[in-house]
Amino acid sequence: MSPRAVAARAATARAVTAEDKSFPAGLVGRDVTALEEPLASFSTPLLVLDGPGMAHNLQVMANWVAERGLELMPHGKTTMAPVLWHRQLDAGATGITVATGWQADVALRAGIPTVQIANMCVDPVLLRRLDAWLAERPAQELVCWADSLAAVDLMEQALPEGSRLGVLVELGAEGGRTGARTEVEALAIAERLAASPVLTLRGVSGYEGALGHDRSEAALETVREYCERLAALGAGVRDLVGGTVWITAGGSAYPDLVAAAIAGVPGTRGVLRSGAYIVHDSGFYRGISPLDRDRGLPEAEALLPAMRAYARVVSQPEPGLALLDAGKRDVPFDEGLPVPLAVADSLGGTERPLRAEVTALNDQHTFLRWEGEAPVAIGDVVTLGLSHPCTAFDKWRLIPVVDAGGIVTEAVETFF
């Protein structure tokens, strides 16, 4: 890690507590940065991060972005883990993106040099809090989005003249999420910001992920057309921006289409915001990401799943059904149910293939079904591949990181 990251890690380090879910009693009081504990010491349910897998993914994305002449400001709301944010910066990211003013406050206090709020921020209390922080720290910068003149008015009312808050005009699309629906609206907002004594126009922004949910030709064409509109808008506001124009887009589903549209626009900096790549997944992003290994890429160029869960069989009440001790409070389910990968007699034990399917989740139970002879027994531990990192991390405030040998080397603290 860089000196900056080491200092940040030291500033946020803490000890394991008895309230940290699934951690063994023997680790209570131990520094989370130096654990060296066998996985078998932990209890289930358990979410773990794969240390070598994350390192691999960091390098893959760094190379991919550099080859296309883009910057990367990964979405930190995925992990809300400052220690991982700093590793992303060490791998070449130029800043961190967040989704709310509160998350921006966490990022600034964690020492992130450039923070982008990929959202409107019109809460006057949060705006004044962020402005006060920036006023004393000239090395840090903050930008947020605006998709209406009303949002600009509210920010101006909350902040003093000469505020250091930068603003990007968000372009949306019919049927999408936020964002000005037409270029005419977006340009009016840009002109208003350019004349503001309080705010600074920095460029344009958008989110293409709301316009497609697969890689069908129809979805790809819709996203491609939107990204081209955004790039054109960025070029169109150059005369209004006092410096290099930001053009920022890019979730983790369509970074290839974003890159094709925004890279190399004269007088601009193309900023990609993909965040899930650091752990990737075994579900939604595996199916849609252009960087998944199933796309036929060499392993050195493909993202790998670097998170998984473990759940124990607690009941087999009828043929073809087992209940596991993980549920909606432990694993994500909004973009697909967990995928059974393997089973072992114990946590950390030798795994064997498992042919079964997760069919439902309750708050604290997973329904595992199969046909034919039972592949699991009560007490066995099932390894689960997960879908959607953003709703995996938020269920755990301290997450173990394992090495290639199954040793927990450290734990990552989250701030949700």
C-alpha positions in Angstrom: 0.0 0.0 0.0 1.1 3.6 -0.6 2.1 5.8 2.4 -1.3 7.5 2.1 -3.1 4.2 2.3 -1.0 3.0 5.2 -1.8 6.2 7.1 -5.5 5.9 6.3 -5.5 2.3 7.4 -3.9 3.1 10.7 -6.4 6.0 11.3 -9.4 3.7 10.8 -8.0 0.4 12.2 -9.9 -1.1 15.1 -10.2 -4.3 17.1 -12.6 -7.1 16.6 -15.5 -6.9 19.0 -17.9 -9.6 20.3 -20.6 -7.9 18.2 -18.9 -8.6 14.9 -21.0 -11.2 13.2 -19.5 -14.7 12.8 -16.1 -13.8 14.2 -14.6 -16.2 16.8 -14.4 -15.2 20.4 -10.7 -15.8 20.3 -10.2 -12.8 17.9 -12.0 -10.3 20.2 -9.6 -7.5 20.9 -7.3 -8.3 18.0 -6.3 -5.7 15.4 -8.4 -6.2 12.2 -5.3 -5.5 10.1 -3.4 -8.6 11.3 -5.5 -11.7 12.1 -3.9 -14.8 10.6 -6.7 -17.1 11.6 -7.9 -20.3 10.0 -11.3 -20.0 8.3 -12.4 -23.0 10.4 -12.4 -20.8 13.5 -15.3 -18.7 12.2 -19.0 -19.5 12.4 -21.7 -19.4 9.8 -23.3 -17.6 8.1 -20.2 -15.9 6.8 -19.3 -13.5 4.0 -15.7 -13.6 2.9 -13.6 -11.6 0.4 -10.9 -13.3 -1.6 -7.7 -11.3 -1.2 -5.8 -12.6 -4.3 -9.0 -12.3 -6.3 -9.4 -8.6 -5.4 -5.8 -7.9 -6.2 -6.3 -9.5 -9.6 -9.4 -7.5 -10.3 -7.8 -4.3 -9.3 -5.0 -4.9 -11.9 -7.4 -6.0 -14.6 -9.5 -2.8 -14.3 -6.5 -0.6 -14.0 -5.1 -2.0 -17.3 -8.4 -1.8 -19.0 -9.0 1.8 -18.2 -5.5 2.9 -19.0 -5.6 1.2 -22.4 -8.6 3.3 -23.3 -7.3 6.6 -22.0 -9.9 7.0 -19.3 -9.8 7.8 -15.6 -11.4 5.6 -13.0 -13.3 7.0 -10.0 -14.9 3.7 -8.8 -18.3 3.8 -7.0 -17.4 3.5 -3.4 -21.1 2.9 -2.4 -20.5 -0.7 -3.5 -18.2 -1.5 -0.5 -18.3 1.6 1.7 -14.9 0.4 2.9 -12.3 3.1 3.0 -9.5 0.5 3.2 -10.6 -0.9 -0.2 -11.0 2.6 -1.6 -7.4 3.3 -0.9 -6.4 0.1 -2.7 -8.4 1.3 -5.7 -6.5 4.6 -5.6 -3.2 2.7 -5.3 -4.1 0.8 -8.4 -4.6 4.0 -10.4 -8.0 5.4 -9.6 -8.0 9.2 -9.4 -10.9 9.5 -7.0 -13.9 7.8 -5.4 -17.6 8.1 -6.3 -20.3 8.0 -3.7 -24.1 8.2 -3.8 -25.0 10.6 -1.0 -23.7 13.5 0.9 -23.3 11.4 4.0 -21.1 8.9 2.0 -19.1 11.8 0.7 -18.4 12.9 4.3 -17.1 9.4 5.0 -14.9 9.5 2.0 -13.5 13.0 2.7 -12.7 12.0 6.3 -11.0 8.9 5.0 -8.6 11.1 3.0 -9.9 10.5 -0.5 -8.5 13.3 -2.6 -11.3 13.7 -5.1 -14.9 12.7 -4.2 -17.8 12.6 -6.7 -21.3 12.5 -5.5 -23.2 10.7 -8.4 -26.4 12.3 -7.3 -28.1 15.5 -6.4 -27.2 17.0 -3.0 -29.7 19.6 -2.0 -29.8 19.0 1.8 -28.6 22.3 3.3 -27.2 20.7 6.4 -25.1 18.3 4.5 -24.0 20.9 2.0 -22.8 23.2 4.8 -21.0 20.4 6.6 -19.2 19.3 3.4 -18.3 22.9 2.6 -16.8 23.5 6.0 -14.6 20.5 5.6 -13.4 21.6 2.2 -12.7 25.1 3.4 -9.9 23.8 5.6 -8.5 21.2 3.2 -7.5 22.7 -0.1 -6.0 19.4 -1.3 -9.4 17.7 -1.5 -12.1 18.4 -4.0 -15.8 17.5 -4.2 -18.2 17.5 -7.1 -21.9 16.6 -7.2 -24.6 16.5 -9.9 -27.5 18.8 -10.8 -30.4 17.9 -13.1 -32.6 21.0 -12.6 -32.5 24.7 -12.0 -34.3 24.1 -8.8 -31.4 22.0 -7.5 -28.9 24.8 -8.4 -31.0 27.3 -6.6 -31.1 25.2 -3.4 -27.3 24.6 -3.5 -26.7 28.3 -3.9 -29.0 29.2 -1.0 -27.2 26.8 1.3 -23.6 27.7 0.4 -21.5 31.0 0.6 -20.0 32.7 -2.4 -16.8 31.2 -3.5 -17.7 27.7 -2.3 -15.4 25.0 -3.7 -18.2 22.7 -4.7 -18.0 21.6 -8.3 -21.2 20.6 -10.2 -21.8 18.3 -13.1 -24.9 18.6 -15.2 -26.7 15.2 -15.4 -28.2 14.1 -18.6 -31.0 11.5 -18.3 -33.2 9.7 -20.7 -36.8 8.9 -21.1 -37.6 5.9 -18.8 -34.4 6.3 -16.9 -33.7 7.5 -13.4 -32.6 11.1 -12.6 -31.2 13.5 -15.2 -32.4 16.3 -17.4 -34.4 14.7 -20.1 -33.3 16.9 -23.0 -30.1 18.6 -24.1 -31.9 21.9 -24.1 -32.7 21.5 -20.4 -29.1 20.3 -19.7 -27.6 23.3 -21.5 -29.8 25.7 -19.5 -28.6 24.2 -16.3 -25.0 24.5 -17.5 -25.4 28.1 -18.4 -26.9 28.8 -15.0 -24.0 27.1 -13.3 -21.4 28.9 -15.4 -22.8 32.2 -14.2 -23.1 31.2 -10.5 -21.0 33.1 -7.9 -21.3 30.1 -5.6 -20.9 26.9 -7.6 -18.4 25.9 -10.3 -19.5 24.1 -13.5 -17.1 21.1 -14.1 -18.8 19.1 -16.9 -21.5 16.6 -17.5 -22.6 13.2 -16.1 -24.9 10.4 -16.6 -25.9 6.8 -15.7 -26.5 4.4 -18.5 -27.2 1.4 -16.3 -30.8 2.5 -15.8 -31.5 2.0 -19.5 -30.6 -1.7 -19.9 -30.5 -4.8 -17.8 -28.9 -7.3 -20.2 -26.7 -7.5 -23.3 -29.5 -7.9 -25.9 -29.1 -5.9 -29.1 -32.0 -3.6 -28.1 -30.4 -2.8 -24.7 -27.0 -2.3 -26.1 -28.3 0.1 -28.8 -30.3 2.1 -26.2 -27.2 2.4 -24.0 -24.9 3.2 -26.9 -27.2 6.0 -28.2 -27.4 7.5 -24.7 -23.6 7.5 -24.2 -23.1 9.2 -27.5 -25.6 11.9 -26.5 -23.7 12.4 -23.2 -20.4 12.7 -25.1 -21.9 15.3 -27.4 -23.2 17.3 -24.5 -19.8 17.3 -22.9 -18.3 18.7 -26.1 -21.1 21.2 -26.2 -20.4 22.8 -22.7 -16.6 23.3 -23.3 -17.0 27.0 -23.7 -18.8 27.3 -20.4 -16.3 25.3 -18.3 -13.2 27.1 -17.0 -10.9 24.1 -17.6 -11.0 20.5 -18.7 -14.6 19.2 -19.0 -15.6 16.1 -17.1 -17.6 13.5 -18.9 -18.5 10.8 -16.5 -20.6 7.7 -16.8 -20.3 4.0 -16.4 -21.7 1.4 -14.0 -20.2 -2.1 -14.1 -22.6 -3.4 -16.8 -21.7 -1.4 -19.9 -18.2 0.1 -19.4 -17.3 -0.9 -22.9 -20.0 1.2 -24.4 -19.2 4.1 -22.2 -15.5 4.0 -23.1 -16.3 3.9 -26.8 -18.3 7.1 -26.5 -16.5 9.3 -24.0 -12.8 8.4 -24.5 -10.8 10.9 -26.5 -13.4 13.7 -26.8 -11.2 16.8 -27.3 -10.8 19.1 -24.2 -12.4 16.6 -21.9 -11.5 14.0 -19.3 -13.5 10.7 -19.5 -14.2 9.4 -16.1 -15.6 5.9 -15.6 -17.3 5.1 -12.3 -17.6 1.2 -12.3 -17.3 0.0 -8.7 -18.4 -3.6 -8.5 -15.3 -4.9 -10.3 -13.2 -5.1 -7.2 -15.1 -8.3 -6.2 -17.2 -8.9 -9.3 -19.8 -11.6 -8.7 -21.2 -15.0 -9.7 -24.6 -13.7 -10.9 -25.7 -10.5 -12.4 -22.3 -9.0 -13.3 -21.0 -12.4 -14.4 -23.8 -12.4 -16.9 -23.6 -8.8 -18.2 -20.0 -7.5 -17.7 -17.9 -7.4 -20.9 -14.9 -8.2 -18.6 -16.2 -11.6 -17.3 -14.1 -14.7 -18.0 -17.2 -16.2 -19.7 -16.6 -13.7 -22.5 -13.7 -15.7 -23.7 -11.0 -13.3 -22.3 -7.6 -14.6 -21.2 -7.7 -15.0 -17.4 -5.2 -12.1 -17.0 -7.7 -9.8 -18.6 -10.9 -11.1 -17.0 -12.6 -10.2 -13.7 -13.0 -13.1 -11.2 -15.6 -13.5 -8.4 -13.8 -12.4 -5.2 -16.6 -12.7 -2.7 -18.6 -15.7 -1.5 -20.7 -16.8 1.4 -20.7 -19.9 3.6 -23.9 -21.3 5.1 -24.5 -24.4 7.2 -27.2 -27.0 6.6 -29.5 -26.9 9.7 -32.5 -28.9 8.6 -33.6 -31.5 6.0 -37.4 -31.6 6.7 -38.4 -33.4 3.5 -36.8 -35.2 0.5 -35.0 -32.8 -1.9 -34.9 -29.9 0.5 -32.4 -28.5 3.0 -32.5 -25.3 4.9 -29.3 -23.3 5.4 -28.5 -20.8 8.2 -28.1 -17.7 5.9 -30.9 -15.5 4.7 -31.8 -12.0 3.5 -29.9 -10.4 6.4 -26.7 -12.1 5.3 -26.6 -12.4 1.5 -27.9 -10.3 -1.5 -31.0 -11.4 -3.3 -32.2 -8.4 -5.3 -30.3 -9.3 -8.5 -30.6 -13.1 -8.3 -30.4 -15.7 -5.6 -27.1 -17.2 -4.4 -25.6 -19.9 -6.5 -24.5 -23.2 -4.7 -20.9 -23.8 -5.7 -19.6 -26.5 -3.4 -20.2 -28.3 -0.1 -17.8 -29.5 2.6 -18.1 -31.4 5.9 -17.0 -28.3 7.8 -16.1 -24.6 7.3 -12.7 -24.6 5.6 -12.9 -28.3 4.9 -12.2 -30.0 1.6 -14.9 -29.0 -0.9 -16.8 -31.2 -3.3 -19.0 -30.2 -6.2 -22.6 -29.5 -5.4 -25.5 -29.9 -7.9 -28.4 -28.0 -6.3 -30.3 -24.8 -6.5 -31.3 -22.0 -4.1 -35.0 -21.4 -4.7 -35.9 -18.9 -2.0 -34.6 -16.9 1.0 -36.3 -15.9 4.2 -34.8 -13.5 6.7 -32.5 -16.2 8.2 -33.0 -19.2 6.0 -31.9 -20.3 2.5 -34.0 -23.0 0.7 -31.7 -25.4 -1.1 -33.3 -28.0 -3.4 -32.1 -30.8 -5.6 -33.3 -33.9 -7.4 -32.3 -37.5 -6.6 -30.0 -38.5 -3.7 -29.3 -35.9 -1.1 -25.9 -34.2 -1.8 -25.7 -32.6 1.7 -26.2 -33.6 5.3 -27.1 -31.6 8.4 -24.0 -29.8 9.6 -22.4 -29.6 6.1 -21.2 -26.2 4.9 -22.3 -24.9 1.5 -20.3 -22.4 -0.5 -22.5 -19.8 -2.2 -21.6 -17.6 -5.1 -23.4 -14.3 -4.8 -25.0 -11.7 -7.1 -24.7 -7.9 -6.7 -21.9 -6.8 -4.5 -23.7 -3.5 -3.5 -26.2 -5.4 -1.5 -23.7 -7.9 0.0 -21.4 -5.6 1.8 -24.2 -3.6 3.4 -25.1 -6.6 5.5 -21.8 -6.9 7.2 -19.9 -4.3 9.2 -16.7 -6.4 9.4 -15.8 -8.8 6.6 -12.9 -11.4 6.7 -10.4 -11.4 3.8 -8.9 -14.9 3.0 -5.7 -15.8 1.3 -5.2 -18.6 -1.2 -4.7 -21.1 1.6 -7.9 -20.3 3.4 -6.3 -18.2 6.2 -8.1 -15.0 7.2 -5.4 -12.4 7.0 -7.4 -9.3 7.8 -10.9 -7.9 8.0 -12.5 -5.0 6.1 -14.7 -2.6 8.0 -17.7 -1.1 6.2 -19.5 2.2 6.9 -23.2 2.0 5.9 
